[in-house]
Amino acid sequence: MHVTSPVRTPLVTGGKTYADVTEDICKQVEGKPTREWTIAFVISFVVLIYGTCCVFWTWWEGLGVWGLNKTVGWAWDITNFVWWVGIGHAGTLISAILLLFRMKYRTSINRAAEAMTIFAVLCAASFILMHMGRPWLAYWALPLPNAFGSLWVNFNSPLVWDVFAISTYFTVSLVFWYMGLVPDLATIRDRATSKVSRYIYGAFSLGWNGGAKTWARYEYISLILAGISTPLVLSVHTIVSMDFATSVIPGWHTTIFPPYFVAGAIFSGFAMVQNLMLITRVVFKLEDYITFEHIESMNKIITLTGSIVGVAYITEFFIAWYSGVEYERYAFLNRMLGPYWWAYWAMMTCNVISPQLFWSRKIRRSVTWTFVLSVIVNIGMWFERFVIIVTSLHRDYLPSSWAMFSPTMFDIGDYIFSFGLFFTLFLLFAKFLPVINMFEVKAIIRSASEKLPKSVSGVAKGESVTSPTFNKNVE
């Protein structure tokens, strides 16, 4: 008889059978859109249309509609780019590294996290196109054979490294996400009642037949993609950080940026995954699959990475003082006490202080507290990028050049566009594709279910085999 461990809290509750897993997850795809989904989609689509108008106007009039000036040449555009790239990091971490470490709690959250990665990278790429001013010439950033004379990319520029890092990251993440979808698409294909659905899902399931050889090849390719993706977790945001670290501007010229940016990216990415999964958990009634154990495990990672980011903030100040360079010291004092002091202290409060509340088990396992603190973390991570970029630029070596940055309605509108794009894509994904990985959840039912049904373990359906001490969840 298979029993679950009395030491670990269950990852699947409610005594689910294999058929229950299929039915609970597929019914959101096969049924009509719910009222909540429809309202959310209409709102996000309206936001997307408004943002699209702002982006179009930005391209039509030029970057002069932004609040940039002769001193602050980078501001909201690059802030938003780095922020979205960071949010996309959690998907690769959950997909690749947690797969290689065989962490079972990833099974209910990896599908949505991978989708979030793809959509976040698309949002980040949109700011690259906006910043170009002439997006129809975007291919000039690629080393393509051409007849334009001396037109060639500068491989010494970190901005060119960004192009390769982001495109590689997007491609591998997309393939990883799609390969994970194939078995579930085949399940939906086999359950489809209309010819159109059967044809569409059948085409995308690539002829999946569920045979032993098919599963073996699937496992091989998953491990290969996980191995390829793992270096990307470290390399992508490292390269993004080099946009700043390779310069000589005080406040940017520091070697701590690569690990500091990677930790911050994982920090903000997991916070966004929490927000999306908590909403999905309630709207699609998936409480038996996204449990308190998932919430608590992710909050532990948020606490760890938040603490790393806090140490990085302190280290930056120490190095600025230890360097003996007065300009470096001034750059950091200006962050703390200068005109943008409010942004700095908002960053410190949101990123360093608020995650420490997760040391409390009651807060760590509370849906409400988790959602609120995850929103606060992402607000703080946006302020972090804003502080790094704007406060380092707005006061340079020449006091007569000092200037302040104030966003215009088009800075804000272009940022709103990215939210509309992200949530519109995520809502479409949640409706037309299984938001939870069915076959991976089925794979852990034997070892991680709260109550093992007869069809799985030989125990009568509804009979608990876990210690009652560990079945109490705090909400």
N, C-alpha and C positions, 0 to 999 in steps of 0.2 A: 504494500500500500504506500502510495506517495503522500507525503505530508509536507506542509510548509513549515519553515523554521519558526520556532516560538520566539526567536530573538529579534527578527526583523518584522517591521510592520508590513502589511500586504501592499502590493502595487496594483492589484485588481481586486475590487470588492464586489459583493453582491452574488457570489456563487455563479459566475458566468460560465456557460458552456461555449464551445467553439461556435455553435450556431448563434448564440446570444451575441457574441462579439461581431459576427458578420452582420446580423440584423441591426444592432444598435448603431453601427458606424455607417452602414449602407443606406439606412432609411433617410439620412440627411441629404444624400445624393439623389436618391430615387423619388423622394417626396416633393411636394410643392414647396416653394420658398415660404418660410415662416414670416409672420408679421414683423418680428424684430429684425430679421435679416433684410427684409424689404425696406424698412425705415432707414436702417444703417446704410444700405447700398445707395438709396436715393440721396441721403445727406452727403456721403463721400463722393458721389458722382457730381453733385452740384458744386462741391468744393473743387473737384478736379476741373470742371468747366471754367470756374472763375480763375483758378490758377493758370490754366492754359491760356486764357486771355492775357493775363499778366506776362507770361513767358513770351507770347507772341509780340506784345508791345515792347518788351525788352529787346527782342531781336530786331523789331522794326525801327525803333528809335536809337538803339545802341546802349552801351553800358552806362551812359551818362544819366540814365534814369535811376540808377542806384545811388546810394549815398556816399560813394567813394570820393576821395579827394587826392590832392597831390602827395599827401603824407600817408594816408591809410589807403593803400592800393588793393589790399585784400581785406575782406570783412565777412559779411554774412554768407557770401557765396562759398568761400572755402571753409568757413565754419560749418555750414550745412553739409558740405561734401564729406568732411572728415567725420562728422557726427553719423551720417548714414552708413559710411563704410564701417564704422565701429559697431553699429547695431547689427550689421550683417555677420559679424564674427561669431556669434553664439551658434548659428546654424552649423558652421563647419566644425566647431568644437564638439557639439553634441553628436553630429553625424560621424565624424572621423575618430577623434581621440577617445570619446566615451565608448565607441564601438570596439576599438582596439583593446580597451581596458575591460570590456565586457560588463559595463555598468547597465544593469537591467532597467533602471528607472528612465533611461533614455527612450524606451520603446514607445511611450505614449506621447512624447513631445518632439521627437526628431523630425517627423513629417512637417509639422507646422513651422518648426525652427528652420528647416531647409528652405521652405517656401519663403519665409521671412527674409532669409539671406538673399535670395534671388531678387525679391522686390526691393529690398533696401539698396542693393548694388545698382539696380536700375535707377533708383532715386538719386544716388550719389553720382552716377554717370550723367544724369540730366544737368547737374550743376557744372560739370566739365563743359558740356555743350553750351550752356548759357554763358559761361565765362569766356568762351571763344568769341562770342559776338557774331561770328559768321559760321554757324554750325554746318553749313553745306561744304565747308573746307576741313571738316574734322579729320578726314582721311590723311591730311598732311602730317598728322602726328604719328603715322605708321611708316615704317621703312619700306615703302613700296617703290618698285622701279618706275621711274617717271621721266618725262621729257621736259621738265621744267628747269633745266640747267643745274644750278647748285642747290636746289631744294632737297634737303636731306635732314633727317632728325639728328639732334645733338644727343648722342648716347651718354654724354657726361652730365646731362640734366636729370635731376630726380623727377621732374615732371614727365619725362619720357618713360622713366621707370614705372611711374604710376600707370601709364597706359598699359604696359605689359602685365603689371601686377593685377590690376582690376579686371582686365579681359581674361586672364588666366583663371583668376578666382571665380569669375562669373561662369566661365565655361565648365570648369570642374564641378562647381556647385550645382549647375543645371543638370549635368549628366548624372551626378550622384542622386539628386532628387528624383529625376525621371526613372532611373533604374530601380529605385526603391518603390516607385509607384506601379511598376509593371505587374507584379502578382496581384495587387489589389484591383487594378484596372481589369484584369482577366476575371476576377470574381464578379465585378459589376457587369462585365460583358455577359457572363453566364446567367446572371439574374435578370438581365434586361428584358423588358416586355415589348418594346417597340423596335422596329427594324433600324430606325435611325440611330438610337442609342446603342444597339448591338453592333452596328457597323462602326460608329465612331470609337467606342471603347475597345472594340475588337482590333481596329487598326492601330491604336496606341498601345495595346497590350502585346504587340509583336508576336502573335501566335503562341503565347504562353500556354503550355499544356500541363504544367504541374508535375511532370515526370521527375524521377530521381536525378537523371543527368541534367535536366534543366535547373533544378535547385542547386546542384553541385556547382554548375557554372555561375549561377547567380551569387553563391557564396564567394567564389573566387574573385569575381569582378568587384564585389563589395569590399573585400579586403584590399584589393589593388587600389581602388579609388580612395579608400581610407588612408592608405599609405601615401598616396599622392597628395591628398588634401591636408594631411597633418603638417607638413612644412608651410603650407599656405596660411595656417592659423598664425604662425609667427612672422612670415615674410611679408604679407600684404600690408599690415599696419606698420611694420617696421619701415617699409619703403615709403608709406605715406608720411611717417614721422620725419623722414629724411628730406622732405620738401622744406622743412624748417631747420633741422639739425645741421644740414650742410651749408647753411648760410653763416654770415658773420655778425648777424644782428644780435645785440644783447637780449637775452631772454629766449632766444632760439638756438644759439650755438652751444649745444650741450649734448653729451653722449648718452645721457639717461633717457632721452626721448624714445628710442625703440622699445625697450621693455616696458616703459611707462605707458606708451600708447597701446601696446598689446594688452596689458592688464586692464586699461581703461576701456578698450573695445569689448573685451569679454564681459566686463562689468556692466556696460550699458546694454550689450546684446542680450544677456540673461535677463535683465530687467524688462526689456521689451517682450521677450518670450513669455515672461510671467504675465504681463498685461494681456497679451493676446490669448494665452491659454486659459486664464481665469475667466475671460469673457466667453470664450468658446465652451468652456466647461459648463457654464450656466445656460447659455443660449441653446446649445445642442444637447443639454442634459447628459453630460459625460462624466458625472461625478464618480462613477465606479471605475473609470479608466484614468482620469487625472485626479489622483488622490492627494491626501495631505502629505504622504511620503514624497511624492514628486515635488510638491510645493516646498517642503522643508529642505530637500536635497539641493534644489536650485538656490534657495535663500542662503544656504551655507556657502555656495560658490560666490554669490553676490557679496557676502560678508568678507570672504577671503580676498577677492579682487579689489573690493573697496578699501580694505586695509592696506593692500599693496600700493594702491593709488595714493592713499594718505601718506605712506612712507615716502613715496616719490615726491610729493609736494614739499615735505620737510627737507628731503635731500637736496632739492633744487635750491632752497634758501641757504642751506649750509654751504653748498658748493659756491654759490654767489658770494657769500661772506668769506669763505676760505680762499677764493681766487685772488682776492686783493684788488680786483679790477673795479674801479669806482662806477663805471658805466653799467657793469653787470649788477652791482649792488643796487644801483638806482633803479634799474629795470624792475627788480623784484619788490623793492620798497614802493615803487610807483603802483605796482599791481595791488598791493595791500592797502595803501593809504592815499593813492592818487584819485583822479576824477572818476575812475571806474572801480572804486573800492567796493561798491555794492555788488558788482558782478563777481569780484573775487570772493567776497564773504558768502554770497549765495552758492558759489561753487564749493567752498569748504563745508558749509552747512549741509548741503545736499549729498555730497560725495564722501565725506569723511565721517560726519557725525551721525546722519540718519541711518546708514547701514548698520551701525553698532547696536541699534535696537534689536537686530536679529539675533543677538546673543541670548535673548529671552526666548525660550521654547514656545511659550504661549503666543508671542508675536510672530515667531517664525512659522507657526502652523495656523495662523489666522488669515483667512482669505482677504478680509477687509484691509488689515494692516499691510499685507503683502502687496496688494494692488496699489495702495496709496504710496508706499515707500518706493515701489518700482517706478511710478510716475515721477516722484521726487528725484530719484537717481538719474533718470534720463534728462530731466530739466538741468540737474547739476552738471551732467556730462556735456550738455550743449554750452553751458556757461564756461566750462573748462576750455573748450576749443575757442570760444569767443575771447576769453581772457588771454590765452596764449597768443592769439593772432593780433587782436586789436591793441591791447595794452603794450605789446612789444613794438608796434609800429607808430602809434600816435604821438610819441615823443622820441625824437631821434637825437643825434649829436648837436643839431642846430636849433636852439630854442625858437628862432623866428619861423621855423617850419612846423612847430608843434600845432596839432589840430585835433579836433574831436570828430568822431564818427557818429552820425545819426541815420538810422535806416529810413528809407522812403517807403511808400506804399508798395512799390514794386519789389523791393527787398523782401518785404513781408509777404507779398502776393506770390512770389516765386517759391518761397518756403512753404506756403500753404499748398501750392501746386504739388509739391512732393508728398505731402500728407494725403491729398486727394488721390494721387496715383497709387500710393502704397496701400491704402485701405480699400480702394476699389479693386485692386488686384487680389488682395488677401480675401476679401469677401467672395469674389468669384471663385477663387480656389476652394474656399470652405464649402461652397454650395455644390460645385460640380466635381470635386475630387474628394476622396476620403481624407479627412483632416487628421486621422490617427492611423498609424501603420497597423493594419489588421493582422497580418501574418506574424509580425514580431510580438504583438500582444498575445496571440495564441501560443507562441513559443514559450512564453514565461508563465502560462496559466498553471502548469504543474508545480512550479516552485515558488510562485509569488502571488497566488490567489488567496483571498481571505477564507473562502469556503469552497472546497473542491467538489464539484458536481459529480454525480455518478458516472456520467459519460466520459469523464476525464480521469478519475482516480479510483473508482470503485467505491468511494464513500457516497452515501446517500445524499442526494441534492439538498443543500441547505444545512448539512451537518458540518459544524465548525471543527477544524482540526488545529487551530492556532490557539495559543495561550490567550485567555480572555484579558489578561493584563495589558496586552499590546494591541487590543482592538479598539481602544478608546481614543478617539480623535478629538482634538480641541479645535473648535472653530471660533 
